[in-house]
Amino acid sequence: MGLYDFTFYDLINRNAVSFKERTAWYEVDDDRTLTFIEYKNAVDRLAQGLKNSGIQRGDRLGVLGKNSLEFFLMYGAAAAVGAIVLPINWRLSAEEVVFNLNDCEPAALFVDEEYQGLIKENKSKLQSVKSLYNLKADAGNFAAFKALSDHDEEFSAEDSAVSADDGLVIIHTAAVAGRPRGALLSHGNILFSNMHLIYLFGAAPQDVHLNILPLFHIAGLVMATSTFHCGALNVNMSKFEAPKAVALIESRNASVMFDFPPILSSVLEEAEKSGSDISSLRAVLGLDSPEMIEKYQNLSNGNFYCMYGQTETSCLATLGRFNDRPGSAGKTIELAEVRLMDDQQRFVAQGEIGEIVMKGPMVFMGYWNLPRDNERAFRGGWHHTGDLGRFDDDGFLWFEGRKAEKELIKPGGENVYPAEVEKVILEHPAVEKVVVFGVPDPKWGEGIKALCQLKSGELLEADALIRFVGQRIASYKKPQYVEFVEEIPVAQDGSCDREKVKEVYGGSQA
């Protein structure tokens, strides 16, 4: 920790002084609360326990579990000793979980009871993992989480020498080329993201964040850390349930939350049905339809904030209130430069479409152990997002889709690359060709559709194919819609004509 460094652990120390007895965390499942000074003390005990167990600066700590106080403590303790949290998406298949763990080689793994069977069955494949621990409330058969804090030693961060540029978390992105990539985010990345959200939301210690997005997701993480950063309260739900969420908004005066479809629609429907008062919800950030956004604003008198960002940009690149320019993704955040480039890496004129590129302290440190990918992503001194956009005359960014090589589908806020789903579908012995693409979906915003051409003489039901995919990769990646055709349209070079497919078969599935 140098003179000019400031890490997430420094923030924990700062908040223990500035907000001492204010409540930092409320755990809904078991009615637990923790003040800022109690959080700091718990982090120190856990950090010393990690050191005693042999964890050193730069080691990875895998976490496979739902949102919990223990999960958030892991971020604090890792920050203190200079370790890197490796949160695993619990919706992934066993094969995908094993891949992500082996990709980053964690020394220890902290697991909720419901996922311990998966880890036990695959332990022989996880050569780097030396220690297995329970995560939430010490349920399970692994080593006790609380045992790490059961000692009398005082923690000192002096010998950890953690820098603001050191890694804090690795979050795996969707499988752009058939394999996920671990995006390494530093302490500085997360803290800059916090400061942007605090400033743009006007966040204050009086705010209450309804913590419903998973802590393995960049949006869930920075919403929780920015709430913590400004001395506000995180009300944590391990699982989103609309009736419980609405009850918490009313009883706890929740003022801020992040929305991916269908979260907001479920909250509004439940509030109307139950007659609950959600007027405290002054700010919602995320993605949703204009109709749903207007319904929220009319019901709560709050503001909906639209944005553009990625894991690789620490969640944010642009942000703005929906009402300032409906349909846009807002304006460039204060400490970033966002530009648009053509394929020759030349900046395009105002109003023209180009690839969204960015530089500044929000840009991630790179993909874990993928130097060639990093060289391409950071070519010319800019982070190339693979997404397309245009700026209007007033500087608002309008999202215009994705470059062909980075075509992406976002069902309910998750990222799914068509190539990954196509690869699995082609493993089915009855399928000759397939094109997977995004279609409008009334519930999830965007749905996954598979257009399939079967081999001669083969028969296959849509439900059977959907089950086939869901047994091999994460359930959220399986297609919601399947259509069989005699022949998939082809381009002049003989490849599948994706644009023609989307034009003919890509209408609303409602």
Order of alpha helices (4+ residues) and beta strands (2+ residues): alpha-beta-beta-alpha-beta-alpha-beta-alpha-beta-alpha-beta-beta-beta-alpha-beta-alpha-beta-alpha-beta-alpha-beta-alpha-beta-beta-beta-beta-beta-beta-alpha-beta-beta-alpha-beta-beta-alpha-beta-alpha
